[in-house]
Amino acid sequence: MSTNADPLAALGALPGVPEVVDSVRKAVDRVYGHRVMRRRSNEITAEAALRGARGSAALSGADWALEEVRRRTDFSVDEESRTVGAALRLTAEAGQLLSIWRQSPLRVLARLHLVAAGGAGVSDELVGRPRLAGEPVDEPLVELPLPGADEVAGRLEGLSELVIAGGSAPALVTAAVVHGELLALRPFGSHNGLVARTAERIVLIGSGLDPKSVCPAEVGHGELGRAAYVAALDGYASGTPEGMAAWIAHCGRAVGLGVRESTAVCEALQRGAA
């Protein structure tokens, strides 16, 4: 990452990134301008939360049909159902943590892991804190080299400082970096992907880009698929300008697909079909 005084802003200036940022901003503005949003935004938010949770769970290995997620009430039966339950709990929790995020991102991350791991059979000793040296990580989707505990602690602190300092970087860039850094670090013993995608959601909401949480990037990440997700993450982990720009663009496409999903919900409501 750049050593510029505002490294996130420097990433926002990488070739191709301003265009991605502008495209996402325009797409978000269009769905917020939809006539249904003016009357029924709470319904759109609720539906976006459900669909976002489904998309995030799919990337973590529980690729359920939307109606199955909507219908199910017991999420404790097996590993897949516990993953879906964790994604739903995290989505519900995200909006409650915005003010804390701005002051103490590390507290929020610990809380997210606690929420995700609750009822998932994870030892209490491993829940709600970054892993220690020698502790295993269960994150089969990400095969990048696993940073040591000391590196994790240092990079988490650096990420926290960037978030608290704020700066002029576009929301999409900040959200992409938070998401990518957490996936690359895998700071917890489990559920890192779910936590990382929820942290991205929190940044997008708290930044004002998507204040009503109706543009679920998790939908887009799921639709783009695991292979594209992992390939883009490899670019982030490389630290090269091209790789970082490609990861930010991937996150931008995910938000754009989330916008498309909620636009379709708006239009269905307008037709009286949902």
C-alpha positions in Angstrom: 0.0 0.0 0.0 1.2 3.5 -0.7 3.2 5.4 1.9 1.4 8.6 0.9 0.0 10.6 3.9 -3.4 9.6 2.6 -2.8 6.1 1.1 -6.4 5.4 0.5 -6.8 8.6 -1.6 -3.7 7.5 -3.5 -5.4 4.3 -4.4 -8.5 6.2 -5.5 -6.3 7.9 -8.1 -5.0 4.7 -9.7 -5.7 4.3 -13.4 -9.3 3.3 -14.0 -10.4 3.7 -10.4 -11.9 7.2 -10.7 -14.1 5.9 -13.6 -15.2 2.9 -11.5 -16.0 5.2 -8.6 -18.0 7.5 -10.8 -20.0 4.7 -12.4 -20.9 3.2 -9.0 -21.9 6.6 -7.6 -24.3 7.1 -10.6 -25.8 3.6 -10.3 -26.4 4.1 -6.6 -28.0 7.5 -7.3 -30.3 6.0 -9.8 -31.7 3.4 -7.4 -32.1 6.0 -4.7 -34.1 8.1 -7.2 -36.5 5.3 -7.9 -40.1 6.3 -7.1 -40.6 3.1 -4.9 -37.6 4.1 -2.8 -39.4 7.3 -1.8 -42.3 5.4 -0.3 -41.1 1.9 0.6 -37.4 2.1 1.3 -37.7 0.0 4.5 -39.0 -2.9 2.4 -36.1 -2.5 0.0 -33.6 -2.4 2.8 -35.0 -5.6 4.4 -35.0 -7.4 1.1 -31.4 -6.2 0.3 -30.3 -7.5 3.7 -31.8 -11.0 3.0 -30.3 -11.1 -0.5 -26.9 -9.8 0.7 -26.7 -12.5 3.4 -27.6 -15.2 0.9 -24.8 -14.0 -1.4 -22.2 -13.8 1.4 -23.1 -17.3 2.6 -22.8 -18.6 -0.9 -19.2 -17.5 -1.1 -18.6 -19.2 2.2 -19.8 -22.5 0.8 -23.6 -22.4 1.6 -25.1 -21.6 -1.8 -28.8 -21.8 -1.0 -31.7 -20.6 -3.1 -33.1 -17.3 -1.9 -36.5 -18.8 -1.1 -34.9 -21.4 1.1 -33.1 -18.7 3.1 -36.4 -16.9 3.4 -38.3 -20.0 4.5 -35.9 -21.5 6.9 -36.2 -20.8 10.6 -33.6 -23.3 12.0 -30.0 -22.5 11.2 -28.4 -25.0 13.6 -28.8 -28.3 11.7 -25.5 -28.5 9.9 -22.5 -26.5 8.7 -24.2 -25.0 5.7 -27.2 -23.9 7.7 -24.9 -22.4 10.4 -23.1 -20.5 7.7 -26.4 -19.0 6.4 -27.5 -18.2 10.0 -24.2 -16.4 10.6 -24.6 -14.3 7.4 -28.1 -13.3 8.4 -27.0 -12.4 11.9 -24.1 -10.3 10.6 -26.3 -8.4 8.1 -28.7 -7.6 10.9 -25.9 -6.4 13.2 -24.1 -4.2 10.7 -26.5 -1.2 11.0 -26.1 -1.2 14.8 -22.3 -0.7 14.7 -21.9 2.4 12.5 -21.0 4.9 15.3 -18.6 2.4 17.0 -16.9 1.7 13.7 -15.9 5.3 13.2 -14.3 5.3 16.7 -13.0 1.8 17.1 -13.0 -0.5 14.1 -11.2 -3.3 16.0 -14.1 -3.4 18.5 -16.5 -3.8 15.7 -14.5 -6.6 14.0 -14.4 -8.4 17.3 -18.1 -8.0 17.7 -18.8 -9.2 14.2 -16.7 -12.4 14.8 -18.6 -13.0 18.0 -21.9 -12.7 16.2 -20.8 -14.9 13.3 -19.3 -17.6 15.5 -22.2 -17.7 18.0 -23.8 -21.1 17.9 -21.4 -22.3 15.2 -19.5 -24.8 17.4 -16.5 -22.5 17.7 -14.6 -22.7 21.0 -15.3 -19.7 23.2 -11.6 -19.2 23.6 -11.3 -18.4 19.9 -14.3 -16.1 19.5 -14.2 -12.3 19.3 -10.4 -11.9 19.2 -7.6 -12.1 16.6 -5.8 -15.4 16.4 -2.6 -16.0 18.3 0.6 -17.6 17.1 0.0 -21.2 16.1 -3.7 -21.1 16.1 -5.4 -22.6 13.0 -7.6 -20.8 10.5 -10.6 -22.3 8.8 -11.1 -20.3 5.6 -10.9 -22.8 2.7 -11.8 -20.3 0.0 -8.7 -18.2 0.5 -5.4 -20.0 -0.2 -3.1 -17.0 0.1 -0.1 -17.5 2.5 -1.3 -16.9 6.0 0.3 -14.0 7.8 1.7 -14.6 11.2 -0.1 -13.3 14.3 2.3 -10.4 14.8 1.9 -9.2 11.3 -1.9 -9.5 11.6 -1.9 -7.4 14.8 0.3 -4.7 13.2 -1.8 -4.5 10.0 -5.1 -4.5 11.8 -3.8 -1.5 13.9 -2.8 0.2 10.7 -6.1 -0.4 9.1 -7.9 0.9 12.2 -5.8 4.1 12.1 -6.7 4.7 8.4 -10.4 4.2 9.1 -10.4 6.5 12.2 -8.3 9.2 10.4 -10.8 9.3 7.6 -9.5 11.2 4.6 -10.6 12.1 1.1 -10.7 8.6 -0.4 -14.0 7.5 -2.1 -16.2 5.2 -0.1 -15.8 2.4 -2.6 -12.0 2.5 -2.2 -12.1 2.5 1.6 -14.7 -0.4 1.6 -12.6 -2.4 -0.9 -9.4 -2.0 1.1 -11.1 -2.9 4.4 -12.6 -6.0 2.7 -9.4 -7.0 1.0 -7.2 -6.5 4.0 -9.4 -8.6 6.2 -9.5 -11.4 3.7 -5.8 -11.3 3.1 -5.1 -11.3 6.9 -7.8 -13.8 8.0 -7.4 -12.4 11.5 -9.9 -14.8 13.1 -9.9 -18.5 13.4 -13.1 -18.8 11.4 -15.8 -16.8 9.5 -13.2 -14.3 8.1 -15.0 -14.0 4.7 -18.4 -13.3 6.3 -16.8 -10.7 8.6 -14.9 -9.0 5.8 -18.0 -8.7 3.6 -20.0 -7.3 6.5 -17.2 -4.7 7.2 -17.4 -3.7 3.6 -21.2 -3.2 4.0 -20.6 -1.1 7.1 -18.2 1.2 5.3 -20.6 1.7 2.4 -23.4 2.5 4.7 -21.5 4.7 7.1 -19.7 6.7 4.3 -23.0 7.9 3.0 -22.7 6.1 -0.4 -25.5 3.7 0.6 -27.0 5.1 3.8 -30.2 3.0 3.6 -28.2 -0.2 2.8 -30.1 -1.0 -0.4 -27.1 -1.8 -2.6 -25.8 -5.2 -1.3 -22.3 -5.7 -2.6 -22.5 -9.3 -1.3 -25.1 -10.1 -3.9 -22.6 -9.0 -6.6 -19.7 -10.8 -5.1 -21.8 -14.0 -5.0 -23.0 -13.5 -8.6 -19.5 -12.8 -9.9 -18.5 -16.2 -8.4 -15.8 -17.6 -6.2 -13.2 -17.9 -8.9 -13.4 -14.2 -9.9 -13.4 -13.3 -6.2 -10.3 -15.2 -5.4 -8.5 -14.0 -8.6 -9.3 -10.4 -7.7 -8.1 -10.9 -4.1 -4.8 -12.2 -5.4 -4.5 -8.9 -7.1 -5.1 -7.0 -3.9 -2.6 -9.2 -2.0 0.1 -8.6 -4.7 0.2 -4.9 -3.6 0.8 -3.8 -7.2 -1.0 -0.8 -8.5 -2.6 -3.0 -11.2 -3.7 -5.6 -8.7 -5.1 -3.1 -6.3 -7.0 -1.3 -9.1 -8.4 -4.7 -10.3 -9.6 -5.5 -6.7 -11.3 -2.1 -6.4 -12.9 -2.6 -9.8 -14.2 -6.0 -8.8 -15.8 -4.5 -5.6 -17.3 -1.8 -7.8 -18.9 -4.4 -10.1 -20.2 -6.1 -7.0 -21.9 -3.0 -5.8 -23.3 -2.4 -9.3 -24.8 -5.8 -9.3 -26.3 -5.1 -5.8 -27.8 -2.0 -7.3 -29.3 -4.0 -10.1 -30.8 -6.5 -7.7 -32.5 -3.8 -5.6 -33.7 -2.0 -8.7 -35.4 -5.2 -9.8 -37.0 -5.4 -6.3 -38.2 -1.8 -6.7 -39.8 -2.6 -10.1 -41.4 -5.7 -8.8 -43.0 -3.7 -5.9 -44.1 -1.1 -8.3 -45.9 -3.8 -10.4 -47.4 -5.2 -7.2 -45.6 -8.5 -7.8 -43.7 -8.5 -4.5 
